[in-house]
């Protein structure tokens, strides 16, 4: 949840006429865009923004029954607050669950006293789950009153490794505006490489029975894989990963050539996959983030093989950081052990809630979760 201004429970400004709260509409885009730009948030292009709902596999099923969000509108027709909600499908114990993933929450400063109206609508929408995976520091105080951090993993921490040391050193030195940064990058990068080489764990090669390849699409194999994944994990909460859901989720990244897909096969059958996406949050830093890893192999960890392939491609295409957000998820242990560096944020960025008390109790057990950056809006 990208947040520009979060409510703190303050009283409503006496000098302002209360804005009108109403459901968000697609024709609100230009006004919402202006609000976000005014608060240093980068809005999506209209088609990409609209894609979140119109092309969502759930749209035909529930699109008319759920809002796309809510806005605060003045009598003059100015939008002074907005909050998005994106429906996503989960499965748990052979039942479908609808989650409302939070999108951008932004409120004009002078109207912050009315911001809780948007939050109230968000938490009272007719869904089974509330999922927020991009919660910013400004929203923590407010949102933590309504729902809880996910019980599995450390979602205030990122693990990462350097895949091209000279480029990494050059970028780090340039941040300090050193005139000799390009020359100093060679000894600095060499020293960093030696340091990493002495302490880094070697990734094992996959067995000969496993073929790891790069893919450029989510084909019918992913539907067969998804059906088997659900069958083998009935007691885990899983976001839908059918081919249509994957296409919808990653469409923008695929169109912009920002996505890497790796598959693992045995005798022509898909047994696992890994998705990585290029990140742009730090200008000038070429880095890839692991978004999702799924496997049907109980006795074999496919992740080291995927990391070898990703590391090789990073080096070949001059991406010098390979990272994973969320430390301590059991199936991601290979990444945590391989990546020597950590970066910590000021707050947990993955919160959840359930409307049914029995479901909320069940999901309080960390064994019920399989979290990744695929959840919520973190990689949409």
N, C-alpha and C positions, 0 to 999 in steps of 0.2 A: 504494500500500500504506500505509494508515494504521497507524502503529506506536506503541504505548504504551511498550513496553520491549523493547529489542533485545538479543540475546545478544552477548557480547563474547569468548566463548571461555573464560570463567571456569570454575573447577572447581565441581562440584556441591556444594551445601550439605550438610555432613556431618550436620547435625541434622535434616534433612528426609528423609522416606521418598520415594524416587523416585516421581513420578507415572506413571500408565499412559498410554502414547501409543496412541491409537486413531482411526479415521476419525470425522469429524464426522457427526452425524445431525440431522435436522430437529427432533427433540424435544429437542435440546440448546439450543434458542433462548433460553429464559429464563435458563439459567445463563450462556450466552455474553453475553447482554445485561447481566446483572449485572456480569460481569467488565469489559465495556467502560465501563459507567457509572462503575465504581470508578476507572477510569483516564482519566476526562474525555474519553472518546470517545462520539460520539453514535450509538447503534445505530439501524438501520432498523426500522420497524414490521415485525411478523412477515410479513405478506403480501408486502410489498415485498422483504424479505430472501429469502423462499422463491421469489419470482418470478425471481430471478437464475438459478435452476436449472430449476425446474419448467416455466416458460414459455419457456425457452431453445430455439430451433429445433434445437439439437444434442441436447436431452435424450432424445428418442425414439431417436436414433441411437447415442449413447454414454453416456447418463446413468447406466445401471447399471454401466458399466465404469470410471467415474472417481469418485473421492470428491468431496464438496463442500468438503472441508477436513479438518483434523485437530485434535484437542484433547488437552490434558494433563489427566488426571483423577486426583484423589487417591483413596485407599482409602475415604474418606468420601463419595465421589461429587461432590466440588466440582471444578468446571472452573477450573484455574489458568492455562491457556494455550490459545490457539486461533489458527488460521490458515486463511483461506479460499482456495479456488482456483475460478475461474470459467472453464469451457471456452468458447472462442470459435473460430470458423472463419475461416481465412485461405485465400487462393489464391495460388499462385506457380508460374509455368511450367506451367500446366494441371493442377496437382496441388492437392488439398485438404490443408491442414495444420491440425492441431489445436493451439491454444495454450492454455496454462493461465495465465489472468490472475490475478495475486495480488490478494487482498482484504485485509481487516484482519488484522494480526498483532499479538497482544497477549498478554503474559505477566506474571503476578503477579511483583512485584519479588523476593520471596524464592525464586522458582523460576526465575530467569533463567538459571541454570546448565544448565537443561534445554531452553532455548528453541531451541537448534540442532537438536534432534530434529525440530521442526516444519519448519524450513528444509530439513533433509535429505529429509523426505518430499516437500516441495514440489518440489525439484529432481530428484527421482527418480520422479515420476509419469509414466505412459506417454503423454506428449504429444510433439509435434514442436518446439514453441517454448515459451519462458517469457517472458512479457511483464509488466512492472511499470511503471505510468505514474503512480503516486502515492507514490513512495518518499520517506519523511520523513527528516530529518537523523539521527535515532536509528538508522536501519537501514542507513545508507550503509556504515559500516565493515565490517559483517558481509556485506551482500549484494554489495558490490564484489569480494569474494573469489570469488564464484561466477559472476557475469556482468557484462556491460560496458554502458556508456552507448551509446545509439543513435548511429550514426555520422553522422546528418544532423540539423542544427538545434541550437540552444542551449536545452536544456530546463531551465535554471535561470533563464530570463529571460522576462518578459512584456512585450509592447508594448501600449500603450493610448492612447486619446484621450478627451478630455472632450467630451461631447455636450450638456451643459446646465451652463453655467459658474456661474451663481448658486447653483443647488442644490449643486453640487460644492463651491463656496467655503463655503457655509453649513455643510455637513457637516464640512469640514476645520476650520473655526473652532470648531465645537461640541466637537470633540475636545479642545480646550484650555480648555473650560468658560468661554468668554468670554460675559459676560451680554449683550453687544450683538451677538452673532453674527448674528442675522437682519438687522440693519441694516448691519453691516459687510460682509455677503455681497454686497451690490450693488456697491460700488466694487471689492471684491476680485475678484468674478466678472467685472466689466467689464474690469479690467486683464488678467485671465487670458485672456478672450476676445480682446482685442486682440493679446496676445502670440501666441496660437495662430493668429490670422488672418494675422499677418505672416509666419509661417514654415511654415504647414501647406500641404501639397500639395492641389490641387484634384482631386477625384475626377471623372473624365470620365463623361458620361452614356453608357449603353449604346446601341448602334446601334438604329435603328428596327426592324430585323428581329428584335430580341430583346425578348421580353415577360417582364418580371420581375414576379412576383406572390407574394403571401403564400399559404401553403397551411396546412391544418389536419390533414393526414393523409398517410400514405405509401401511395399507391394503386398500381395495376398498372403505371403508367408507370415506377415505380422499378425494377420487375423487368426491363423492357426496357432501361432505362438501365444497370442493373448488368451485364447480359449483354454489352452493348456496351463498357462500361468495362473488363471483364476481357479481352475480345477485343483491345482497343487497347493494353492494358498487360500483356502476358504476362510481362515481366521485372521487374515490380514486386510486392512483397508487399502484398496488399490484404486488409483485414478485410472479411468479407462484408457487403454493403449491399443485399441483397434487401429487398423490402418487409416480409417477416416478421422479418428480422433487425433492421431499423430500428425496427419496432413494438416488439419485445422490448426493445431497447436503450434506447429513449426513452419507454417506457410510463409510468414514474413521473413524468417531467417533463411529459408531455402531460396526464396526469390532474390535475396540480397547476397547470396553465396556466403552466408555467415555460419552455416551448419555443417558439421561433419558427422556422418553416420558410419559406424563400424558394426559388422555382423560376425557372429561365430557360428559355423555350421559343422554338422557331422553327417556324412553321407548324404549331403544335399538338404538336410533338415536344419532349420534355424533353431539354434539352442541358446542364443543370447545376443544382445545388442548393447551398444553404448552410443550415446549422443553427446556431442560437445558443441558449444556455440561460442563464436567470437564475441568478446566483451569490449565495450567502448567507454566505460565509465571513467577510466583514467586516460586522458588525451595522450596520444603518442605511444602508449604501451600496447604492444601487440600480444594479446593473451587469449587463451582458449579456456573455457570453463566446462567442466564435466556437468552435464545436466541430468542425465538419467542412465542407469545401468540396470539391466534385467537379465536374469539367467534361469534356465530350467535345469541346470546341472547341480545336483545336490552334493556330489563328491568332488567336484572340480571347480575351483575359483577361476572364472574366465577374465576377471578384471585385470590381472597383471598382463595378460596378452593384449588386451585392449589398450592399456597404458603404454606398452611398448610401441604399438602401432601409432598411437597419438603422439608420443614423444618423437618418433621418427618423422612424422609429417610436420610437427611443429618446427623441427630443425630444418627441414627441407623448404618450408615456406616462411621462415624467419619469424615465427611466433616464439617468443622467448620466455613466456610464463604459461604453465599448465596448472590449473587450480580447481579446487573443489570446495564448495560452500557447505558447511555443516560437518563438524568433526564428531566422531564417536558412533556413527551408524555402523553396526556390525558388518554388513556386507561390503562396506567401503574401507575396511581395515587395511587392505593392500595399499590404497592411496595414502591413508594416514601414515602408514609405516614408511612409504617410499618418499613422500614429500617432506623435506627437512624444515620447511618454514611455515610459520603461522602468522596470521593477521587477525586481530581482534577488533570487533566493533563495540560500540557503547551499549548495545542492546540486542536482545534476542529478536530475530526477524521472522519467526514462524509461530503463529498463534492459531488456536482453533477453538471451536465450541460446538455443541450438539443441542438440538432442540428437545430431544427425547432423553430424560434422565437415565434410562436404562442404557441407551447407546453411549451417553457421556461416561457412564461408569465403565462400560466395556472398553472404551477407547482411552481410558485413563491408564490402561496396561500398556507399557511400551512395546510389548511383543506383538501388539495388534497393528503396528505402524510399519510402513515401508517408505519413509520420506525421502524426497529429493527435490531438486530445483524444477522438476516437472510439475509439482503441486502448485496450486494457486496461480498467480499471475507472474511468478518470478521469471519465467522464460517465455511468456507470451509475446 
